[in-house]
Amino acid sequence: MSPEGKRLLNIIILGFGFMFMFTAFQTCGNIEQTVIKSFNSTEFHGSGYTSMAIIYGVFSASNLIAPSVVTVIGPQLSMFFSGLLYSGYIAMFIYPYTWSFYTASVLVGIGAAVLWTAQGNVLAINSTDSTIGRNSGIFWALLQFSLFFGNLYIYCAWHGHVHITDKDRQTVFISLTVISLVGCFLFFLIRKPDPEPSPSEASESLLQAESIENSTVSSPRADLCSQALDAFVQACKISVTKEMLLLSISIGYTGLELTFYSGVYGTCIGAMTRFGKDAKSLIGISGICIGIGEILGGGVFGMLNKCNRFGRNPVVLLGLITHFIAFYLIFLNIASDAPLAPEAGTELQAYITPSVGVALLCSFLLGLGDSCFNTQLLSIIGFTFRDNSAPAFAVFKFIQSIMAALAFFYSNYLLLHWQLLILVLVGFLGSMTFFVAEWVAESNRRESDYDSI
C-alpha cells in the first residue's frame, strides 16, 4: 500500500473507532436526562445536566495535562484507555447509583481530554496541507454516523413507550456498552504512517510511544518528564497566539451548541406532550435527523472538499445561517419551559401549534450547521498548528469543553428562549472572529508559498 493510502486507511479506521464509541456515548447523552426522570428508585438523585456539566468541566481542566499523556504513552494507547472510561460511564446506567454516576462523570471528563487530544494528533500526522480538509471531513462524517445508528436503535426500542422501565433501560445500556468496547479495540488497527520525504514533516510520529521507548536507554525518566513538560508548555504558548485567540469564540460556540443539540433539545422534544404519546421515541428520530445533517455537512464540505477555492469562510457562514433558522423555528415551535419540565411533560403552549415536522427539520439544521463549524475548525487548526498538533487540539478541546460545561450548568435553570438568545449572540460573534482568523491563515499560507519559490 502506498504511503498516502496507508494514511487514508488510518483516518478511516480512526473514524470507525469513534463511530462505534460515540454511537454509544452520544446516544447515552441524548437520552440520559429522560432516563433519569423515569428511574423507579428513590435512592438515585442525579441529574443528567449536572453530570454533563461535570464531564465537560473536568474535560476542560484535564486538557492542560492531556498533551503530556499523549506524548508519554502515544496516541494509540491514549485513545484505547480513554475509550474504556467512556464504556464504564455507559455501563453505570445498567445499575445506577448517585455516587457511581458522578464518579464516572469525573473519569469520563479526564478520558475525554486525552481521547480528543490523541485524535487531533492522529488526524494531523496522517494529513498534509492538501489533505487536511478531506481527512477532517471523512473523520467527521464517520463520527456522525454514530447519531444515526444509536438513535435509530432508541426509536425502535422505545416506540410507543410513555414510561421507560428498568428492563428497557438495562437492555439499551448493555447494548451500548458492548458497542463502545468494539470501538476501543479498533484503535489497535491504526498503523504508523511512512515518513514523508520532506524533513519538516518528519517531526512527529503516530506511535510516539515507540520513539520514547527507543530513547529510554540512556535516561528514561528524564526523557519522559521532559517531553511531558514540553507538551504542556507548548499548549500554554499556543493558547495565547493571535490565531487561537481569534478562533476561541467560535470554538466556544461549538461547545454551547454541542450541549444544546446533544442534551437539551432532545429533552425538550421528549417533554412536548402535544407531540402525542410517541414524544419519547421522537428523541431517537431527532438524533437521527441531527446525524443526517452532520453526515451531509461532513461529506460535502470536508470529504468532497468542494469549497477550497473559496476558503473556509463560506462554509462557516452557511453554518451560522442554518443555525439561526433552526433557533428561530425552535423558539416558535417548542414551549419555553420544555428543558425544565418533569417526566409528565409540559402543557405550556408554544407560539405556534407544535409540529413534529418542524421539530425534526430543526434537528437536521442543527446537525448541518454543527458540521460546518467543526469541519472548518478541525481544518484550520490542523493547518495552522501542524507542527504542534497535540497541544493545539488540546487547547481547542479545553475551550470547547469549558463552554459546554457552562451550558449544561445553566440548562438546569434557564428557560428555552434565554438559552437560544445566548447561542445567537455567541454564534454571531464567533463567526466574525473566525472570518478574521481564516484571512490570517490564508495570508500566512501565501507568504509561505512565496518564500518557498
Disulfide bonds with the S-S distance in Angstrom:
none
